[in-house]
Amino acid sequence: MYTLPPTASAQLHTVHQWYEAVTRWDVAKLDELFTPDYRHVSLPASVGEADKGKKEGLALVQFMASLFNGKAIDYEWYDVNETDGKIWVHSKMYGKTPKELAFNNESIFQFTLRAEGEGIQIAEIREFVDTKATAEFAQGLAGAA
């Protein structure tokens, strides 16, 4: 398991703040972390998710929060690879909805970061999705409706 080192770069701290905010459904914090032209890309294309801008990305977080009644989910980092302006994180996010539907998604996130104002913000996230877990969660949602 990867833990944030005490000497972590400013851009790695930004990515860590994203994980903390997204797993706690903190839309206001995410809004601060994203550049105005933020974009989220889900891969592979076979997942069938359209690219999302900042507005759509924040709306998705609000939707997910509603599925969990605002209850935080957990996350684990397995590996991190960092270069100037880019960070790749292999991680898992997991939890259960109030209806006991398991969310157990292992993904690789590629973050593109840039200096904005006095801090570092996220300009783009490319998420390499666990297609099996995504399909199972979607099927579970459809069955619970």
C-alpha positions as CSV (number, residue, x, y, z in Angstrom):
1,M,0.0,0.0,0.0
2,Y,1.3,3.4,-0.9
3,T,1.3,6.2,1.6
4,L,1.8,9.9,1.0
5,P,5.5,10.7,1.9
6,P,6.3,13.6,4.1
7,T,8.3,15.1,1.3
8,A,5.4,14.9,-1.3
9,S,5.4,17.5,-4.0
10,A,2.7,20.2,-4.2
11,Q,1.1,18.5,-7.2
12,L,1.0,15.2,-5.3
13,H,-0.7,17.0,-2.4
14,T,-3.3,18.3,-4.9
15,V,-4.0,14.8,-6.1
16,H,-4.3,13.6,-2.5
17,Q,-6.8,16.4,-1.8
18,W,-8.8,15.2,-4.8
19,Y,-9.1,11.7,-3.4
20,E,-10.1,13.1,0.0
21,A,-12.7,15.3,-1.6
22,V,-14.2,12.8,-4.1
23,T,-14.5,10.0,-1.6
24,R,-16.3,12.5,0.8
25,W,-18.5,14.0,-2.0
26,D,-17.0,17.5,-1.3
27,V,-18.2,19.3,-4.5
28,A,-17.0,22.7,-3.2
29,K,-13.4,21.4,-2.7
30,L,-13.4,19.7,-6.1
31,D,-14.6,22.9,-7.7
32,E,-11.5,24.6,-6.2
33,L,-9.2,21.9,-7.3
34,F,-10.3,21.9,-11.0
35,T,-9.2,24.4,-13.6
36,P,-12.1,26.2,-15.4
37,D,-11.4,24.1,-18.5
38,Y,-11.2,20.8,-16.5
39,R,-12.0,17.6,-18.5
40,H,-12.5,14.0,-17.3
41,V,-12.0,11.1,-19.8
42,S,-13.1,7.6,-19.0
43,L,-11.2,4.8,-20.8
44,P,-11.6,2.4,-22.5
45,A,-14.1,3.8,-24.9
46,S,-16.1,0.6,-24.6
47,V,-17.3,1.9,-21.2
48,G,-19.5,4.3,-23.2
49,E,-19.0,7.3,-21.0
50,A,-18.8,10.7,-22.7
51,D,-16.0,13.1,-21.7
52,K,-17.1,15.4,-18.9
53,G,-16.3,19.0,-18.3
54,K,-16.1,20.6,-14.9
55,K,-19.9,21.1,-14.6
56,E,-20.7,17.5,-15.6
57,G,-18.0,16.1,-13.4
58,L,-19.3,17.9,-10.3
59,A,-22.8,16.8,-11.2
60,L,-21.6,13.2,-11.3
61,V,-20.1,13.5,-7.8
62,Q,-23.4,14.9,-6.5
63,F,-25.3,12.0,-8.1
64,M,-22.9,9.5,-6.6
65,A,-23.2,11.2,-3.2
66,S,-27.0,10.7,-3.5
67,L,-26.5,7.0,-4.0
68,F,-24.5,6.7,-0.8
69,N,-26.8,9.2,1.1
70,G,-23.7,11.4,1.5
71,K,-21.7,8.6,3.4
72,A,-18.0,8.7,2.5
73,I,-16.4,5.8,0.7
74,D,-12.8,4.5,1.3
75,Y,-9.8,4.5,-1.0
76,E,-6.4,2.9,-1.2
77,W,-3.4,3.8,-3.3
78,Y,-1.4,1.0,-4.7
79,D,1.2,2.9,-6.7
80,V,2.1,6.4,-7.8
81,N,4.2,7.6,-10.7
82,E,5.0,11.3,-10.9
83,T,6.6,13.5,-13.5
84,D,6.4,17.3,-13.9
85,G,2.7,18.1,-14.5
86,K,1.5,14.5,-14.5
87,I,0.7,11.9,-11.9
88,W,-0.5,8.4,-12.4
89,V,-2.2,6.7,-9.4
90,H,-3.3,3.0,-9.3
91,S,-6.0,2.9,-6.7
92,K,-9.2,1.4,-5.4
93,M,-12.3,3.2,-4.2
94,Y,-14.9,1.1,-2.3
95,G,-18.0,1.3,-0.1
96,K,-21.6,0.2,0.1
97,T,-24.7,2.1,-0.6
98,P,-27.5,2.1,2.1
99,K,-29.1,-0.7,0.0
100,E,-25.9,-2.8,0.5
101,L,-24.9,-2.5,-3.1
102,A,-21.1,-2.8,-3.2
103,F,-19.0,-0.2,-5.0
104,N,-15.5,-1.7,-5.6
105,N,-13.7,0.1,-8.3
106,E,-10.0,-0.3,-9.1
107,S,-8.7,2.2,-11.6
108,I,-5.7,4.0,-12.9
109,F,-6.0,7.7,-12.9
110,Q,-3.7,10.0,-14.9
111,F,-3.8,13.5,-13.6
112,T,-2.6,16.5,-15.6
113,L,-1.9,19.4,-13.3
114,R,-0.9,23.0,-13.8
115,A,-0.1,26.0,-11.8
116,E,-3.2,28.3,-11.5
117,G,-3.0,31.4,-9.4
118,E,-1.1,30.6,-6.2
119,G,-1.7,26.8,-6.4
120,I,-1.7,23.7,-8.5
121,Q,-5.0,22.6,-10.1
122,I,-6.2,19.5,-12.0
123,A,-6.7,20.3,-15.7
124,E,-7.6,16.7,-16.7
125,I,-8.2,13.3,-15.4
126,R,-7.9,10.2,-17.6
127,E,-9.5,7.3,-15.7
128,F,-8.7,3.8,-16.9
129,V,-11.8,2.1,-15.5
130,D,-12.4,-1.3,-14.1
131,T,-15.0,-2.3,-16.7
132,K,-16.2,-5.3,-14.9
133,A,-16.8,-3.5,-11.6
134,T,-18.4,-0.6,-13.4
135,A,-20.8,-2.9,-15.2
136,E,-21.7,-4.8,-12.0
137,F,-22.4,-1.6,-10.1
138,A,-24.6,-0.3,-13.0
139,Q,-26.5,-3.6,-13.1
140,G,-27.0,-3.5,-9.3
141,L,-28.3,0.1,-9.6
142,A,-30.7,-0.9,-12.3
143,G,-31.9,-3.9,-10.2
144,A,-32.4,-1.8,-7.1
145,A,-34.5,0.8,-8.9
